[in-house]
Amino acid sequence: MGENYSNYYGLLFNCPFGSELIECALKKMRQQTAKESINYFEALTFIERNVLIKQHHHCLSVRENKSLFHESQ
């Protein structure tokens, strides 16, 4: 069964934090046109997509823990 990546297409265009980090794995895709970004993402292998998504999840987790609005602060 194939994986459904439709939840991640928004990441091709914007960072959930409003500004991406310099080392963001999705930065190069965001600098392309929408069509180019989608085509690039869809051409990635299953493993390549999962690597990008894991990098995003890690970044999100780190940045949420540093947020001024985090519950533990």
TAKATA-V390112 format. One line per field, one symbol per residue. ss: DSSP state (h for helix, s for strand, l for the rest). psi: psi as a letter, one per 30 degrees, with the letter a starting at -180 (. if undefined). burial: + if it has 16 or more other C-alpha atoms within 10 Angstrom, else -. A space follows every 10 residues. Layout:
BEGIN
ss = ???
psi = ???
burial = ???
END
This chain:
BEGIN
ss = lllllhhhhh hhllllllll llllllhhhh lllhhhhhhh hhhllhhhhh hhhhhhhhhh hhhhhhllll lll
psi = klkjgfffef ffelkffekl legkfgeeef flleeeeeee efflleeeee eeeeeeeeee eeeeffkfgk ef.
burial = ---------- -++-+----- ----+++-++ ------++-- +-------+- -++--+--+- ---------- ---
END
